Amino acid sequence: TSFLSIEYFIKNIYNQIKNEEVKLMDKNIAVIVQYDGTRYKGWQKQGNTSETIQGKLEYILSKLAEKEIEVHGSGRTDAGVHAAGQQANFHIDTEMTPDEIMDYLNANLPSDIGVIRAWEAAPRFHSRLNAVKKTYSYQINIGKIPCVLNGRYAWRHRAPLDLDAMRSAASQLIGTHDFKSFTDLKKSKKSTVRTIESIEINENSSGISIDITGDSFLYHMVRIIVGTLVDIGEGKTKPEEMTAILSALSRTASGQLAPAKGLMLMKVYYN
């Protein structure tokens, strides 16, 4: 039995190495994808639904290649979250150029998903593992009059917000901290330490945008940060309490979860 176990282990390792070598012989195509996440269950492919961004891309590429293709995204956006600059990559054995692959995808994808750029990346490039930081933008429409044309991409907030208080609180999140208070992931052995490079709160014609750039983000982290800042803008929480919220290392200390529809992945950065 011990001999058979060792033989099985060796064969398994051999097959993994062989599969990796085959992948490296294929083209590694990198793409930038835009999508309206309103009707999708998020980026990540799921067994109980076909309505995911990754699932749609893999289905079309697998038909093209006549074998299963795995698409790696830079991150897993939640259900209802949008992207202007999601980056992904996949290995495929084809004579088609990146532009031809992009044209094929756009001809077969639903109208709310589009590939805006494609190129051949280095063989070992990986969209998630090689990402160094990301920028998310959250849109809040402010006022009693609805902004109908962008209502699918913004959180409508009728009352004014104290932007100075929000900016003061946001400044306390800049740098490297344990953001355990800002995630809905209850059980995980992984570190909850993250680095936020910048948080910018800017006014626009329909309300405000909150742009957050960081090395990576925990589950619901951006939406909880936004929700907490809105609580502060409403006067429910004082700006100087943000440091205590961070130190609490508890989800119960932070604010509300902002709706998914206002969040958009803007850009992924690489060295």
C-alpha positions as YAML, in Angstrom:
chain: A
units: angstrom
residues:
- id: 1
  name: THR
  ca: [0.00, 0.00, 0.00]
- id: 2
  name: SER
  ca: [2.87, 2.36, 0.87]
- id: 3
  name: PHE
  ca: [4.56, 1.62, -2.48]
- id: 4
  name: LEU
  ca: [1.32, 2.31, -4.39]
- id: 5
  name: SER
  ca: [0.85, 5.60, -2.50]
- id: 6
  name: ILE
  ca: [4.37, 6.73, -3.39]
- id: 7
  name: GLU
  ca: [3.88, 5.69, -7.02]
- id: 8
  name: TYR
  ca: [0.57, 7.62, -7.18]
- id: 9
  name: PHE
  ca: [2.23, 10.69, -5.64]
- id: 10
  name: ILE
  ca: [5.09, 10.62, -8.17]
- id: 11
  name: LYS
  ca: [2.67, 10.21, -11.09]
- id: 12
  name: ASN
  ca: [0.57, 13.11, -9.82]
- id: 13
  name: ILE
  ca: [3.61, 15.41, -9.59]
- id: 14
  name: TYR
  ca: [4.75, 14.29, -13.05]
- id: 15
  name: ASN
  ca: [1.35, 15.07, -14.55]
- id: 16
  name: GLN
  ca: [1.31, 18.52, -12.93]
- id: 17
  name: ILE
  ca: [4.75, 19.33, -14.35]
- id: 18
  name: LYS
  ca: [3.74, 18.02, -17.76]
- id: 19
  name: ASN
  ca: [0.55, 20.10, -17.78]
- id: 20
  name: GLU
  ca: [2.53, 23.19, -16.79]
- id: 21
  name: GLU
  ca: [5.01, 22.58, -19.63]
- id: 22
  name: VAL
  ca: [2.13, 22.26, -22.10]
- id: 23
  name: LYS
  ca: [0.67, 25.53, -20.83]
- id: 24
  name: LEU
  ca: [3.99, 27.32, -21.29]
- id: 25
  name: MET
  ca: [4.09, 26.15, -24.93]
- id: 26
  name: ASP
  ca: [0.70, 27.82, -25.52]
- id: 27
  name: LYS
  ca: [0.26, 31.55, -25.98]
- id: 28
  name: ASN
  ca: [-0.35, 33.45, -22.77]
- id: 29
  name: ILE
  ca: [-2.93, 36.07, -23.72]
- id: 30
  name: ALA
  ca: [-3.56, 39.01, -21.41]
- id: 31
  name: VAL
  ca: [-6.74, 41.06, -21.74]
- id: 32
  name: ILE
  ca: [-8.41, 44.07, -20.17]
- id: 33
  name: VAL
  ca: [-12.12, 43.48, -19.62]
- id: 34
  name: GLN
  ca: [-14.94, 45.92, -18.95]
- id: 35
  name: TYR
  ca: [-18.32, 44.82, -17.62]
- id: 36
  name: ASP
  ca: [-21.57, 45.99, -16.17]
- id: 37
  name: GLY
  ca: [-21.90, 43.66, -13.20]
- id: 38
  name: THR
  ca: [-25.58, 44.38, -12.54]
- id: 39
  name: ARG
  ca: [-26.96, 40.99, -13.58]
- id: 40
  name: TYR
  ca: [-23.94, 38.86, -12.73]
- id: 41
  name: LYS
  ca: [-23.09, 36.87, -9.60]
- id: 42
  name: GLY
  ca: [-19.58, 38.27, -9.57]
- id: 43
  name: TRP
  ca: [-16.35, 37.49, -11.40]
- id: 44
  name: GLN
  ca: [-15.66, 33.98, -10.10]
- id: 45
  name: LYS
  ca: [-17.10, 30.97, -11.90]
- id: 46
  name: GLN
  ca: [-19.64, 29.06, -9.80]
- id: 47
  name: GLY
  ca: [-21.14, 25.61, -10.15]
- id: 48
  name: ASN
  ca: [-24.72, 26.68, -9.54]
- id: 49
  name: THR
  ca: [-24.96, 29.49, -12.10]
- id: 50
  name: SER
  ca: [-23.67, 30.45, -15.54]
- id: 51
  name: GLU
  ca: [-24.05, 34.16, -14.78]
- id: 52
  name: THR
  ca: [-20.45, 35.04, -13.89]
- id: 53
  name: ILE
  ca: [-17.88, 37.03, -15.85]
- id: 54
  name: GLN
  ca: [-15.20, 34.33, -15.66]
- id: 55
  name: GLY
  ca: [-17.73, 31.70, -16.68]
- id: 56
  name: LYS
  ca: [-18.81, 33.64, -19.79]
- id: 57
  name: LEU
  ca: [-15.20, 34.17, -20.92]
- id: 58
  name: GLU
  ca: [-14.18, 30.55, -20.32]
- id: 59
  name: TYR
  ca: [-17.23, 29.18, -22.16]
- id: 60
  name: ILE
  ca: [-16.44, 31.15, -25.33]
- id: 61
  name: LEU
  ca: [-12.68, 30.50, -25.23]
- id: 62
  name: SER
  ca: [-13.19, 26.78, -24.61]
- id: 63
  name: LYS
  ca: [-15.37, 26.60, -27.73]
- id: 64
  name: LEU
  ca: [-12.66, 28.40, -29.69]
- id: 65
  name: ALA
  ca: [-9.86, 26.12, -28.45]
- id: 66
  name: GLU
  ca: [-12.01, 22.96, -28.44]
- id: 67
  name: LYS
  ca: [-10.73, 22.20, -24.96]
- id: 68
  name: GLU
  ca: [-11.15, 23.65, -21.48]
- id: 69
  name: ILE
  ca: [-9.56, 27.07, -21.00]
- id: 70
  name: GLU
  ca: [-9.02, 28.62, -17.56]
- id: 71
  name: VAL
  ca: [-9.15, 32.40, -17.25]
- id: 72
  name: HIS
  ca: [-7.27, 34.06, -14.37]
- id: 73
  name: GLY
  ca: [-8.58, 37.43, -13.21]
- id: 74
  name: SER
  ca: [-6.65, 40.00, -11.20]
- id: 75
  name: GLY
  ca: [-9.30, 39.74, -8.50]
- id: 76
  name: ARG
  ca: [-12.80, 38.52, -7.72]
- id: 77
  name: THR
  ca: [-15.31, 41.36, -7.94]
- id: 78
  name: ASP
  ca: [-18.53, 40.72, -6.01]
- id: 79
  name: ALA
  ca: [-22.01, 40.26, -7.43]
- id: 80
  name: GLY
  ca: [-23.26, 43.55, -8.85]
- id: 81
  name: VAL
  ca: [-19.81, 45.21, -8.95]
- id: 82
  name: HIS
  ca: [-18.59, 46.67, -12.25]
- id: 83
  name: ALA
  ca: [-15.19, 46.96, -13.93]
- id: 84
  name: ALA
  ca: [-13.62, 49.47, -16.28]
- id: 85
  name: GLY
  ca: [-10.20, 47.80, -16.16]
- id: 86
  name: GLN
  ca: [-10.29, 44.22, -14.94]
- id: 87
  name: GLN
  ca: [-7.18, 42.39, -16.15]
- id: 88
  name: ALA
  ca: [-7.11, 38.68, -16.93]
- id: 89
  name: ASN
  ca: [-4.98, 36.13, -18.72]
- id: 90
  name: PHE
  ca: [-5.31, 32.63, -20.20]
- id: 91
  name: HIS
  ca: [-3.15, 30.08, -22.00]
- id: 92
  name: ILE
  ca: [-4.42, 28.97, -25.40]
- id: 93
  name: ASP
  ca: [-3.03, 26.95, -28.32]
- id: 94
  name: THR
  ca: [-4.03, 28.95, -31.39]
- id: 95
  name: GLU
  ca: [-2.57, 30.63, -34.47]
- id: 96
  name: MET
  ca: [-4.89, 33.59, -33.97]
- id: 97
  name: THR
  ca: [-3.35, 36.93, -33.04]
- id: 98
  name: PRO
  ca: [-4.37, 38.66, -29.77]
- id: 99
  name: ASP
  ca: [-6.46, 41.13, -31.76]
- id: 100
  name: GLU
  ca: [-8.24, 38.28, -33.54]
- id: 101
  name: ILE
  ca: [-8.94, 36.59, -30.19]
- id: 102
  name: MET
  ca: [-10.30, 39.89, -28.86]
- id: 103
  name: ASP
  ca: [-12.56, 40.26, -31.92]
- id: 104
  name: TYR
  ca: [-13.82, 36.69, -31.46]
- id: 105
  name: LEU
  ca: [-14.61, 37.30, -27.81]
- id: 106
  name: ASN
  ca: [-16.42, 40.57, -28.48]
- id: 107
  name: ALA
  ca: [-18.46, 38.96, -31.25]
- id: 108
  name: ASN
  ca: [-19.70, 36.25, -28.86]
- id: 109
  name: LEU
  ca: [-19.84, 37.93, -25.44]
- id: 110
  name: PRO
  ca: [-23.06, 39.48, -24.07]
- id: 111
  name: SER
  ca: [-23.39, 43.23, -24.66]
- id: 112
  name: ASP
  ca: [-22.59, 44.02, -21.02]
- id: 113
  name: ILE
  ca: [-19.11, 42.43, -21.19]
- id: 114
  name: GLY
  ca: [-16.35, 43.65, -23.50]
- id: 115
  name: VAL
  ca: [-12.63, 43.13, -24.08]
- id: 116
  name: ILE
  ca: [-10.96, 46.48, -24.78]
- id: 117
  name: ARG
  ca: [-7.37, 45.33, -25.18]
- id: 118
  name: ALA
  ca: [-5.46, 42.07, -25.77]
- id: 119
  name: TRP
  ca: [-1.78, 41.20, -26.09]
- id: 120
  name: GLU
  ca: [0.60, 38.27, -25.70]
- id: 121
  name: ALA
  ca: [2.16, 38.30, -22.25]
- id: 122
  name: ALA
  ca: [5.27, 36.57, -20.93]
- id: 123
  name: PRO
  ca: [4.72, 32.79, -20.52]
- id: 124
  name: ARG
  ca: [4.66, 32.91, -16.71]
- id: 125
  name: PHE
  ca: [2.67, 36.14, -16.34]
- id: 126
  name: HIS
  ca: [-0.33, 35.76, -14.01]
- id: 127
  name: SER
  ca: [-2.92, 38.53, -13.68]
- id: 128
  name: ARG
  ca: [-3.55, 37.99, -9.96]
- id: 129
  name: LEU
  ca: [-0.15, 36.89, -8.69]
- id: 130
  name: ASN
  ca: [1.76, 39.65, -10.50]
- id: 131
  name: ALA
  ca: [-0.58, 42.52, -9.60]
- id: 132
  name: VAL
  ca: [1.02, 45.09, -7.27]
- id: 133
  name: LYS
  ca: [-1.95, 47.41, -6.61]
- id: 134
  name: LYS
  ca: [-5.50, 48.26, -7.71]
- id: 135
  name: THR
  ca: [-7.71, 51.31, -7.85]
- id: 136
  name: TYR
  ca: [-11.43, 51.09, -7.10]
- id: 137
  name: SER
  ca: [-13.88, 53.96, -7.54]
- id: 138
  name: TYR
  ca: [-17.17, 54.31, -5.69]
- id: 139
  name: GLN
  ca: [-19.85, 56.69, -6.98]
- id: 140
  name: ILE
  ca: [-22.45, 58.30, -4.70]
- id: 141
  name: ASN
  ca: [-25.24, 60.41, -6.20]
- id: 142
  name: ILE
  ca: [-26.32, 63.13, -3.78]
- id: 143
  name: GLY
  ca: [-29.60, 65.04, -3.83]
- id: 144
  name: LYS
  ca: [-33.34, 64.65, -4.01]
- id: 145
  name: ILE
  ca: [-33.41, 64.53, -7.82]
- id: 146
  name: PRO
  ca: [-32.43, 61.07, -9.15]
- id: 147
  name: CYS
  ca: [-29.62, 60.71, -11.72]
- id: 148
  name: VAL
  ca: [-31.44, 58.25, -13.94]
- id: 149
  name: LEU
  ca: [-28.75, 57.74, -16.58]
- id: 150
  name: ASN
  ca: [-26.07, 56.51, -14.17]
- id: 151
  name: GLY
  ca: [-28.35, 55.13, -11.49]
- id: 152
  name: ARG
  ca: [-27.15, 51.57, -12.12]
- id: 153
  name: TYR
  ca: [-23.61, 52.60, -11.21]
- id: 154
  name: ALA
  ca: [-24.13, 54.72, -8.10]
- id: 155
  name: TRP
  ca: [-25.51, 54.70, -4.58]
- id: 156
  name: ARG
  ca: [-28.23, 57.31, -4.30]
- id: 157
  name: HIS
  ca: [-27.97, 59.37, -1.12]
- id: 158
  name: ARG
  ca: [-30.63, 62.07, -0.71]
- id: 159
  name: ALA
  ca: [-29.09, 64.08, 2.15]
- id: 160
  name: PRO
  ca: [-25.85, 66.11, 1.93]
- id: 161
  name: LEU
  ca: [-22.64, 64.63, 3.33]
- id: 162
  name: ASP
  ca: [-19.90, 66.36, 5.33]
- id: 163
  name: LEU
  ca: [-17.00, 65.84, 2.94]
- id: 164
  name: ASP
  ca: [-14.41, 67.49, 5.21]
- id: 165
  name: ALA
  ca: [-15.25, 65.01, 7.97]
- id: 166
  name: MET
  ca: [-15.08, 62.13, 5.51]
- id: 167
  name: ARG
  ca: [-11.69, 63.25, 4.20]
- id: 168
  name: SER
  ca: [-10.34, 63.62, 7.74]
- id: 169
  name: ALA
  ca: [-11.45, 60.08, 8.60]
- id: 170
  name: ALA
  ca: [-10.15, 58.64, 5.32]
- id: 171
  name: SER
  ca: [-6.67, 60.06, 5.97]
- id: 172
  name: GLN
  ca: [-6.41, 57.82, 9.06]
- id: 173
  name: LEU
  ca: [-6.65, 54.72, 6.83]
- id: 174
  name: ILE
  ca: [-3.65, 55.59, 4.68]
- id: 175
  name: GLY
  ca: [-0.66, 53.30, 5.18]
- id: 176
  name: THR
  ca: [-0.24, 49.70, 6.33]
- id: 177
  name: HIS
  ca: [-2.80, 48.53, 8.88]
- id: 178
  name: ASP
  ca: [-4.70, 45.46, 9.99]
- id: 179
  name: PHE
  ca: [-8.06, 45.95, 8.28]
- id: 180
  name: LYS
  ca: [-9.89, 43.14, 10.08]
- id: 181
  name: SER
  ca: [-12.61, 45.64, 11.06]
- id: 182
  name: PHE
  ca: [-13.28, 46.23, 7.36]
- id: 183
  name: THR
  ca: [-14.05, 42.74, 6.09]
- id: 184
  name: ASP
  ca: [-17.01, 40.39, 6.21]
- id: 185
  name: LEU
  ca: [-14.72, 37.37, 5.94]
- id: 186
  name: LYS
  ca: [-15.30, 35.82, 9.36]
- id: 187
  name: LYS
  ca: [-12.89, 32.88, 9.38]
- id: 188
  name: SER
  ca: [-9.57, 32.92, 7.59]
- id: 189
  name: LYS
  ca: [-5.98, 32.01, 8.44]
- id: 190
  name: LYS
  ca: [-4.69, 34.59, 5.96]
- id: 191
  name: SER
  ca: [-3.39, 37.95, 7.10]
- id: 192
  name: THR
  ca: [-5.80, 40.89, 7.13]
- id: 193
  name: VAL
  ca: [-2.94, 43.42, 6.93]
- id: 194
  name: ARG
  ca: [-3.16, 45.59, 3.84]
- id: 195
  name: THR
  ca: [-1.64, 48.84, 2.57]
- id: 196
  name: ILE
  ca: [-3.80, 51.71, 1.30]
- id: 197
  name: GLU
  ca: [-1.83, 54.17, -0.82]
- id: 198
  name: SER
  ca: [-4.50, 56.82, -1.26]
- id: 199
  name: ILE
  ca: [-8.18, 57.68, -0.73]
- id: 200
  name: GLU
  ca: [-9.49, 60.61, -2.76]
- id: 201
  name: ILE
  ca: [-12.97, 62.06, -2.27]
- id: 202
  name: ASN
  ca: [-13.91, 64.32, -5.18]
- id: 203
  name: GLU
  ca: [-17.09, 66.19, -6.05]
- id: 204
  name: ASN
  ca: [-18.68, 65.84, -9.48]
- id: 205
  name: SER
  ca: [-21.86, 66.95, -11.24]
- id: 206
  name: SER
  ca: [-24.02, 64.24, -9.65]
- id: 207
  name: GLY
  ca: [-22.40, 63.81, -6.23]
- id: 208
  name: ILE
  ca: [-19.03, 62.42, -5.17]
- id: 209
  name: SER
  ca: [-16.56, 59.72, -6.11]
- id: 210
  name: ILE
  ca: [-14.37, 57.91, -3.59]
- id: 211
  name: ASP
  ca: [-11.24, 56.51, -5.25]
- id: 212
  name: ILE
  ca: [-9.21, 54.01, -3.23]
- id: 213
  name: THR
  ca: [-5.82, 52.61, -4.28]
- id: 214
  name: GLY
  ca: [-4.14, 49.79, -2.37]
- id: 215
  name: ASP
  ca: [-1.94, 46.73, -2.73]
- id: 216
  name: SER
  ca: [-4.92, 44.37, -2.39]
- id: 217
  name: PHE
  ca: [-8.31, 44.28, -0.71]
- id: 218
  name: LEU
  ca: [-10.18, 41.98, 1.65]
- id: 219
  name: TYR
  ca: [-13.70, 40.67, 1.06]
- id: 220
  name: HIS
  ca: [-16.08, 43.68, 1.08]
- id: 221
  name: MET
  ca: [-13.24, 45.93, 2.27]
- id: 222
  name: VAL
  ca: [-13.83, 48.84, -0.12]
- id: 223
  name: ARG
  ca: [-17.59, 48.79, 0.39]
- id: 224
  name: ILE
  ca: [-17.24, 48.76, 4.20]
- id: 225
  name: ILE
  ca: [-14.75, 51.64, 4.08]
- id: 226
  name: VAL
  ca: [-17.21, 53.61, 1.92]
- id: 227
  name: GLY
  ca: [-20.13, 52.74, 4.21]
- id: 228
  name: THR
  ca: [-18.15, 53.84, 7.28]
- id: 229
  name: LEU
  ca: [-17.18, 57.12, 5.58]
- id: 230
  name: VAL
  ca: [-20.84, 57.76, 4.71]
- id: 231
  name: ASP
  ca: [-21.79, 57.17, 8.36]
- id: 232
  name: ILE
  ca: [-19.22, 59.83, 9.25]
- id: 233
  name: GLY
  ca: [-20.52, 62.15, 6.54]
- id: 234
  name: GLU
  ca: [-24.01, 61.78, 8.01]
- id: 235
  name: GLY
  ca: [-22.74, 62.61, 11.49]
- id: 236
  name: LYS
  ca: [-23.50, 59.18, 12.95]
- id: 237
  name: THR
  ca: [-19.81, 58.64, 13.69]
- id: 238
  name: LYS
  ca: [-17.08, 61.18, 14.44]
- id: 239
  name: PRO
  ca: [-14.01, 61.37, 12.17]
- id: 240
  name: GLU
  ca: [-11.61, 60.88, 15.08]
- id: 241
  name: GLU
  ca: [-13.23, 57.50, 15.81]
- id: 242
  name: MET
  ca: [-11.69, 55.95, 12.69]
- id: 243
  name: THR
  ca: [-8.44, 55.04, 14.49]
- id: 244
  name: ALA
  ca: [-10.41, 53.24, 17.20]
- id: 245
  name: ILE
  ca: [-12.43, 51.41, 14.55]
- id: 246
  name: LEU
  ca: [-9.18, 50.15, 12.99]
- id: 247
  name: SER
  ca: [-7.78, 49.11, 16.37]
- id: 248
  name: ALA
  ca: [-10.93, 47.20, 17.34]
- id: 249
  name: LEU
  ca: [-10.19, 44.48, 14.75]
- id: 250
  name: SER
  ca: [-13.91, 43.68, 14.69]
- id: 251
  name: ARG
  ca: [-16.52, 44.07, 11.96]
- id: 252
  name: THR
  ca: [-19.01, 45.29, 14.58]
- id: 253
  name: ALA
  ca: [-16.90, 48.44, 15.05]
- id: 254
  name: SER
  ca: [-17.12, 49.64, 11.43]
- id: 255
  name: GLY
  ca: [-20.05, 51.05, 9.50]
- id: 256
  name: GLN
  ca: [-22.60, 49.89, 6.98]
- id: 257
  name: LEU
  ca: [-21.87, 47.89, 3.82]
- id: 258
  name: ALA
  ca: [-22.27, 50.18, 0.82]
- id: 259
  name: PRO
  ca: [-24.37, 48.75, -2.06]
- id: 260
  name: ALA
  ca: [-22.43, 46.83, -4.72]
- id: 261
  name: LYS
  ca: [-23.74, 48.84, -7.67]
- id: 262
  name: GLY
  ca: [-21.70, 51.95, -6.83]
- id: 263
  name: LEU
  ca: [-18.35, 50.13, -6.98]
- id: 264
  name: MET
  ca: [-16.12, 49.84, -10.05]
- id: 265
  name: LEU
  ca: [-12.67, 48.31, -10.49]
- id: 266
  name: MET
  ca: [-10.83, 51.00, -12.44]
- id: 267
  name: LYS
  ca: [-7.26, 49.83, -12.92]
- id: 268
  name: VAL
  ca: [-4.80, 47.07, -12.01]
- id: 269
  name: TYR
  ca: [-1.11, 47.95, -11.81]
- id: 270
  name: TYR
  ca: [1.93, 45.79, -12.63]
- id: 271
  name: ASN
  ca: [5.68, 46.32, -12.45]
...
